[in-house]
Amino acid sequence: MKTSVAIIGTGGIANSRAQSIEQLADTATLVAVADIDADKARAFAAKYGSPDVYTDHRAILDRDDVDMVAVCTPA
């Protein structure tokens, strides 16, 4: 069973997180991304193969199928 991962925020650091998930393809999969910028979120999802895209991070947190969330927003 693969770990389902979601990413909140699709800026610079999110790319390295998504690349790490890709390297763990046998054990992890990117299932959703969220960013307040819908265009950025869609482009990121397309680049890394995420099936679900949100502009509100709470939609990810409400999902029962997400095992882990990487929060990649500015401090």
C-alpha positions as CSV (number, residue, x, y, z in Angstrom):
1,M,0.0,0.0,0.0
2,K,1.4,3.4,-1.0
3,T,1.5,6.4,1.2
4,S,-0.8,9.1,-0.1
5,V,0.9,12.5,0.0
6,A,-0.5,16.0,-0.6
7,I,1.3,19.3,-0.9
8,I,0.0,22.6,0.3
9,G,1.8,25.5,-1.5
10,T,3.4,25.1,-4.9
11,G,6.4,27.5,-4.6
12,G,10.1,26.7,-4.9
13,I,10.4,24.2,-2.0
14,A,7.4,22.3,-3.1
15,N,9.3,21.2,-6.2
16,S,11.9,19.4,-4.2
17,R,9.2,17.7,-2.1
18,A,7.4,16.5,-5.2
19,Q,10.7,15.3,-6.7
20,S,11.3,13.3,-3.5
21,I,7.8,11.8,-3.8
22,E,8.6,10.8,-7.4
23,Q,11.8,9.1,-6.2
24,L,9.7,7.1,-3.7
25,A,7.2,6.0,-6.4
26,D,7.1,2.4,-5.1
27,T,5.9,3.6,-1.7
28,A,4.4,7.0,-2.1
29,T,2.1,8.9,-4.5
30,L,1.2,12.5,-4.8
31,V,-2.6,12.6,-4.7
32,A,-3.4,16.4,-4.3
33,V,-1.9,19.8,-4.3
34,A,-3.3,23.2,-3.1
35,D,-2.3,26.7,-3.8
36,I,-4.3,30.0,-3.6
37,D,-3.1,30.7,-7.2
38,A,-5.2,28.3,-9.2
39,D,-3.0,28.5,-12.3
40,K,0.1,27.7,-10.3
41,A,-1.6,24.8,-8.6
42,R,-2.8,23.4,-12.0
43,A,0.6,23.7,-13.6
44,F,2.3,22.1,-10.6
45,A,-0.2,19.2,-10.6
46,A,0.3,18.6,-14.3
47,K,4.1,18.6,-13.9
48,Y,4.1,16.1,-11.0
49,G,1.0,14.1,-11.9
50,S,-1.3,15.0,-9.1
51,P,-4.9,14.1,-10.0
52,D,-6.5,16.6,-7.6
53,V,-6.0,20.4,-7.4
54,Y,-7.4,22.8,-4.8
55,T,-7.2,26.5,-4.1
56,D,-8.3,26.0,-0.5
57,H,-5.9,23.9,1.6
58,R,-8.8,22.8,3.9
59,A,-10.1,20.6,1.1
60,I,-6.9,18.5,1.5
61,L,-7.2,18.4,5.3
62,D,-10.8,17.2,5.0
63,R,-9.8,14.1,2.9
64,D,-9.7,10.7,4.6
65,D,-7.4,9.2,2.0
66,V,-4.4,11.6,2.6
67,D,-1.7,10.0,4.8
68,M,0.8,12.8,4.8
69,V,0.8,16.6,4.0
70,A,3.8,18.6,3.1
71,V,3.2,22.3,4.0
72,C,5.4,24.3,1.6
73,T,4.2,27.8,2.4
74,P,6.3,30.8,3.5
75,A,6.9,31.2,7.2
